Amino acid sequence: MELIEKYFECSECKNRNFKQIYNFLMRFHTVNFSDGLIYDRLTNEVYECTQCGKSYTRGQIEDKLVEFRKSRNSIG
């Protein structure tokens, strides 16, 4: 059985190593039935290339991995 590995690489420098960076935030908004504010606690994940510092969101990485899978499924 053939084994193929395809890595996500930085589009700038082709590095394969990334570090995870978190941003924590609270988002406040009003609702029409109350004078008070409600809030959401969010954590944004960003992945930064360890070589050149270019940042990618989780969505960008996931989209590229989906492309890899689709390109392999269409072969043969």
DSSP file (Angstrom, degrees, kcal/mol; ACC not computed):
  #  RESIDUE AA STRUCTURE BP1 BP2  ACC     N-H-->O    O-->H-N    N-H-->O    O-->H-N    TCO  KAPPA ALPHA  PHI   PSI    X-CA   Y-CA   Z-CA
    1    1 A M              0   0    0      0, 0.0     2,-0.3     0, 0.0     0, 0.0   0.000 360.0 360.0 360.0 134.8    0.0    0.0    0.0
    2    2 A E        -     0   0    0      2,-0.0     2,-0.5     1,-0.0     0, 0.0  -0.569 360.0-156.2 -79.6 135.4    1.3    3.4   -1.0
    3    3 A L        -     0   0    0     -2,-0.3     2,-0.4     2,-0.0    -1,-0.0  -0.965  12.3-177.8-115.1 124.0    1.8    6.0    1.8
    4    4 A I        -     0   0    0     -2,-0.5     2,-0.5     2,-0.0    -2,-0.0  -0.979   7.0-165.5-123.3 131.3    1.8    9.7    0.8
    5    5 A E        -     0   0    0     -2,-0.4     2,-0.5     2,-0.0    -2,-0.0  -0.967   5.0-176.6-117.1 132.4    2.3   12.6    3.2
    6    6 A K        -     0   0    0     -2,-0.5     2,-0.3    59,-0.0    62,-0.1  -0.979  12.3-157.0-129.6 117.0    1.5   16.1    2.2
    7    7 A Y        -     0   0    0     -2,-0.5     2,-0.4    61,-0.0    -2,-0.0  -0.661  21.9-115.7 -96.1 147.1    2.3   18.9    4.7
    8    8 A F        -     0   0    0     -2,-0.3     2,-0.3     8,-0.1    53,-0.0  -0.693  43.0-168.6 -72.0 129.8    0.8   22.3    5.1
    9    9 A E        -     0   0    0     -2,-0.4     7,-0.2    40,-0.0     2,-0.2  -0.914  28.9 -97.9-124.6 150.7    3.6   24.7    4.3
   10   10 A C     >  -     0   0    0      5,-2.6     4,-1.9    -2,-0.3    45,-0.0  -0.462  27.7-140.4 -62.8 132.7    4.0   28.4    4.7
   11   11 A S  T  4 S+     0   0    0      1,-0.2    -1,-0.1    -2,-0.2    -3,-0.0   0.694  98.0  47.8 -71.5 -17.6    3.3   30.1    1.4
   12   12 A E  T  4 S+     0   0    0      3,-0.1    -1,-0.2     1,-0.0    -2,-0.0   0.913 133.2   5.0 -86.6 -49.0    6.1   32.6    1.9
   13   13 A C  T  4 S-     0   0    0      2,-0.1    -2,-0.2     0, 0.0    -1,-0.0   0.419  88.7-120.4-123.5  -0.8    9.1   30.4    3.0
   14   14 A K     <  +     0   0    0     -4,-1.9    -3,-0.1     1,-0.2     2,-0.1   0.612  57.5 154.7  68.3  14.1    7.8   26.8    2.6
   15   15 A N        -     0   0    0      1,-0.1    -5,-2.6    -6,-0.1    -1,-0.2  -0.414  35.2-157.7 -68.4 148.8    8.5   26.1    6.3
   16   16 A R        +     0   0    0     -7,-0.2     2,-0.4    -2,-0.1    -8,-0.1   0.443  62.7  92.0-106.3  -3.3    6.4   23.4    8.0
   17   17 A N        +     0   0    0     -7,-0.0    33,-2.3     2,-0.0    34,-0.4  -0.802  48.4 171.7-104.1 133.8    6.7   24.5   11.6
   18   18 A F  E     -A   49   0A   0     -2,-0.4     2,-0.4    31,-0.2    31,-0.2  -0.958  22.2-143.2-136.2 151.1    4.1   26.7   13.2
   19   19 A K  E     -A   48   0A   0     29,-2.6    29,-2.9    -2,-0.3     2,-0.4  -0.926  25.0-120.7-114.9 146.2    3.5   28.0   16.7
   20   20 A Q  E     -A   47   0A   0     -2,-0.4     2,-0.4    27,-0.2    27,-0.2  -0.678  25.5-169.5 -89.6 134.2    0.0   28.5   18.0
   21   21 A I  E     -A   46   0A   0     25,-3.6    25,-2.8    -2,-0.4     2,-0.4  -0.985   6.4-154.8-124.0 132.1   -1.0   32.0   19.2
   22   22 A Y  E     -A   45   0A   0     -2,-0.4     2,-0.4    23,-0.2    23,-0.2  -0.851   6.0-164.2-108.1 142.6   -4.3   32.6   21.1
   23   23 A N  E     -A   44   0A   0     21,-2.2    21,-2.8    -2,-0.4     2,-0.5  -0.997  11.2-158.8-120.0 127.4   -6.2   35.9   21.3
   24   24 A F  E     +A   43   0A   0     -2,-0.4     2,-0.3    19,-0.2    19,-0.2  -0.898  20.7 161.1-109.0 133.7   -8.8   36.1   24.1
   25   25 A L  E     -A   42   0A   0     17,-2.3    17,-2.8    -2,-0.5     2,-0.4  -0.979  32.6-141.2-147.7 159.8  -11.6   38.6   23.9
   26   26 A M  E     -A   41   0A   0     -2,-0.3     2,-0.5    15,-0.2    15,-0.2  -0.992  16.9-156.6-121.0 132.0  -15.0   39.4   25.2
   27   27 A R  E     -A   40   0A   0     13,-2.6    13,-2.1    -2,-0.4     2,-0.4  -0.943   9.2-161.7-112.4 121.7  -17.6   40.8   22.8
   28   28 A F  E     +A   39   0A   0     -2,-0.5     2,-0.3    11,-0.2    11,-0.2  -0.811  16.5 162.0-104.3 141.6  -20.5   42.8   24.4
   29   29 A H  E     -A   38   0A   0      9,-2.6     9,-2.8    -2,-0.4     2,-0.2  -0.990  31.2-118.0-153.5 158.6  -23.8   43.6   22.7
   30   30 A T  E     -A   37   0A   0     -2,-0.3     2,-0.3     7,-0.2     7,-0.1  -0.544  18.8-146.1 -93.2 160.9  -27.2   44.7   23.6
   31   31 A V    >   -     0   0    0      5,-0.7     3,-1.4     3,-0.5     5,-0.0  -0.940  21.8-121.5-124.7 152.4  -30.5   42.8   23.1
   32   32 A N  T 3  S+     0   0    0     -2,-0.3    -1,-0.0     1,-0.3     3,-0.0   0.628 107.5  52.8 -72.3 -12.4  -33.8   44.4   22.3
   33   33 A F  T 3  S+     0   0    0      3,-0.1     2,-0.3     1,-0.0    -1,-0.3   0.352 109.7  45.8-103.7   6.7  -35.6   43.0   25.4
   34   34 A S    <   -     0   0    0     -3,-1.4    -3,-0.5     2,-0.1    -1,-0.0  -0.992  61.9-142.4-147.8 152.0  -33.1   44.3   28.0
   35   35 A D  S    S+     0   0    0     -2,-0.3    -1,-0.1    -5,-0.1     2,-0.1   0.622  81.9  87.7 -84.0 -14.6  -31.2   47.4   29.0
   36   36 A G  S    S-     0   0    0      1,-0.1    -5,-0.7    -3,-0.0     2,-0.3  -0.329  79.0-114.8 -83.6 165.8  -28.3   45.3   30.1
   37   37 A L  E     -A   30   0A   0     -7,-0.1     2,-0.3    -2,-0.1    -7,-0.2  -0.732  20.4-157.2 -96.1 146.3  -25.4   44.0   28.0
   38   38 A I  E     -A   29   0A   0     -9,-2.8    -9,-2.6    -2,-0.3     2,-0.3  -0.855  14.5-156.9-114.5 161.1  -24.7   40.4   27.2
   39   39 A Y  E     -A   28   0A   0     -2,-0.3     2,-0.4   -11,-0.2   -11,-0.2  -0.935  14.4-147.5-139.6 159.0  -21.3   39.1   26.2
   40   40 A D  E     -A   27   0A   0    -13,-2.1   -13,-2.6    -2,-0.3     2,-0.6  -0.982  15.7-142.4-121.8 136.5  -19.6   36.3   24.5
   41   41 A R  E     -A   26   0A   0     -2,-0.4     2,-0.3   -15,-0.2   -15,-0.2  -0.895  29.0-177.4 -98.1 127.2  -16.2   35.0   25.5
   42   42 A L  E     -A   25   0A   0    -17,-2.8   -17,-2.3    -2,-0.6     2,-0.4  -0.911  22.0-159.9-127.6 150.5  -14.1   34.1   22.4
   43   43 A T  E     -A   24   0A   0     -2,-0.3     2,-0.5   -19,-0.2   -19,-0.2  -0.982  11.8-158.7-128.5 119.8  -10.7   32.6   21.7
   44   44 A N  E     -A   23   0A   0    -21,-2.8   -21,-2.2    -2,-0.4     2,-0.5  -0.838   8.0-149.5 -97.8 133.1   -9.2   33.1   18.3
   45   45 A E  E     +A   22   0A   0     -2,-0.5    13,-0.9   -23,-0.2     2,-0.4  -0.891  17.6 177.0-104.4 130.2   -6.5   30.7   17.2
   46   46 A V  E     -AB  21  57A   0    -25,-2.8   -25,-3.6    -2,-0.5     2,-0.5  -0.981  17.4-148.7-128.7 142.4   -3.7   31.9   14.9
   47   47 A Y  E     -AB  20  56A   0      9,-3.2     9,-2.5    -2,-0.4     2,-0.5  -0.958  13.3-159.7-115.5 126.0   -0.8   29.8   13.7
   48   48 A E  E     -AB  19  55A   0    -29,-2.9   -29,-2.6    -2,-0.5     7,-0.2  -0.887  22.5-115.9-111.7 131.9    2.5   31.6   13.1
   49   49 A C  E  >  -A   18   0A   0      5,-2.8     4,-0.9    -2,-0.5   -31,-0.2  -0.412  18.5-144.0 -60.7 132.0    5.3   30.3   10.9
   50   50 A T  T  4 S+     0   0    0    -33,-2.3    -1,-0.2     1,-0.1   -32,-0.1   0.634  94.7  43.9 -76.1 -12.2    8.4   29.8   13.1
   51   51 A Q  T  4 S+     0   0    0    -34,-0.4    -1,-0.1     3,-0.1   -33,-0.1   0.896 131.5  10.0 -97.2 -52.8   10.7   30.9   10.3
   52   52 A C  T  4 S-     0   0    0      2,-0.1    -2,-0.1   -37,-0.0    -4,-0.0   0.601  91.5-122.1-108.4 -12.9    9.2   34.1    8.7
   53   53 A G     <  +     0   0    0     -4,-0.9    -3,-0.1     1,-0.3     2,-0.1   0.493  52.8 154.9  88.0   2.7    6.4   34.9   11.1
   54   54 A K        -     0   0    0     -6,-0.1    -5,-2.8     1,-0.1     2,-0.3  -0.419  35.1-136.7 -65.6 140.3    3.5   34.8    8.6
   55   55 A S  E     -B   48   0A   0     -7,-0.2     2,-0.4    -2,-0.1    -7,-0.2  -0.761  20.1-173.2-105.7 146.5    0.2   34.1   10.3
   56   56 A Y  E     -B   47   0A   0     -9,-2.5    -9,-3.2    -2,-0.3     2,-0.2  -0.988  19.4-130.6-133.9 142.7   -2.6   31.7    9.3
   57   57 A T  E  >  -B   46   0A   0     -2,-0.4     4,-1.8   -11,-0.2   -11,-0.2  -0.487  30.5-110.5 -83.5 163.2   -6.0   31.1   10.8
   58   58 A R  H  > S+     0   0    0    -13,-0.9     4,-2.7     1,-0.2     5,-0.2   0.886 119.9  56.4 -59.3 -38.2   -7.3   27.7   11.6
   59   59 A G  H  > S+     0   0    0      1,-0.2     4,-2.5     2,-0.2    -1,-0.2   0.887 104.3  51.2 -62.1 -41.2   -9.8   28.1    8.7
   60   60 A Q  H  > S+     0   0    0      2,-0.2     4,-1.7     1,-0.2    -1,-0.2   0.906 112.9  45.6 -63.2 -41.3   -7.0   28.8    6.2
   61   61 A I  H  X S+     0   0    0     -4,-1.8     4,-2.2     2,-0.2    -2,-0.2   0.931 112.8  49.8 -67.7 -45.2   -5.1   25.7    7.3
   62   62 A E  H  X S+     0   0    0     -4,-2.7     4,-2.1     1,-0.2    -2,-0.2   0.903 108.9  53.2 -60.1 -42.1   -8.3   23.5    7.2
   63   63 A D  H  X S+     0   0    0     -4,-2.5     4,-1.9     1,-0.2    -1,-0.2   0.899 109.2  48.8 -60.5 -41.2   -9.2   24.7    3.7
   64   64 A K  H  X S+     0   0    0     -4,-1.7     4,-2.0     2,-0.2    -1,-0.2   0.892 109.4  52.0 -67.2 -39.2   -5.7   23.8    2.4
   65   65 A L  H  X S+     0   0    0     -4,-2.2     4,-2.1     1,-0.2    -1,-0.2   0.869 107.6  52.8 -64.9 -36.1   -6.0   20.3    4.0
   66   66 A V  H  X S+     0   0    0     -4,-2.1     4,-2.7     2,-0.2    -1,-0.2   0.902 106.8  53.0 -63.7 -40.9   -9.3   19.8    2.3
   67   67 A E  H  X S+     0   0    0     -4,-1.9     4,-2.5     2,-0.2    -2,-0.2   0.911 107.1  52.2 -59.2 -42.7   -7.7   20.8   -1.0
   68   68 A F  H  X S+     0   0    0     -4,-2.0     4,-1.9     1,-0.2    -2,-0.2   0.938 111.3  46.5 -58.2 -47.8   -5.0   18.1   -0.4
   69   69 A R  H  X S+     0   0    0     -4,-2.1     4,-2.3     1,-0.2    -2,-0.2   0.916 112.6  49.0 -63.4 -44.1   -7.7   15.5    0.2
   70   70 A K  H  X S+     0   0    0     -4,-2.7     4,-1.4     1,-0.2    -1,-0.2   0.893 109.9  51.5 -63.7 -39.5   -9.7   16.4   -2.8
   71   71 A S  H  < S+     0   0    0     -4,-2.5     4,-0.4     1,-0.2    -1,-0.2   0.861 111.9  47.0 -67.8 -33.1   -6.6   16.4   -5.1
   72   72 A R  H >< S+     0   0    0     -4,-1.9     3,-0.8    -5,-0.2    -2,-0.2   0.867 109.8  53.3 -73.8 -36.7   -5.7   12.9   -3.9
   73   73 A N  H 3< S+     0   0    0     -4,-2.3    -2,-0.2     1,-0.2    -1,-0.2   0.780 104.9  55.3 -68.2 -26.7   -9.3   11.6   -4.3
   74   74 A S  T 3< S+     0   0    0     -4,-1.4     2,-0.4    -5,-0.2    -1,-0.2   0.609  89.8  90.7 -84.7 -10.2   -9.4   12.8   -7.9
   75   75 A I    <         0   0    0     -3,-0.8    -3,-0.0    -4,-0.4    -4,-0.0  -0.709 360.0 360.0 -87.2 133.0   -6.3   10.8   -8.9
   76   76 A G              0   0    0     -2,-0.4    -1,-0.2     0, 0.0    -2,-0.1   0.459 360.0 360.0  79.8 360.0   -6.8    7.3  -10.1
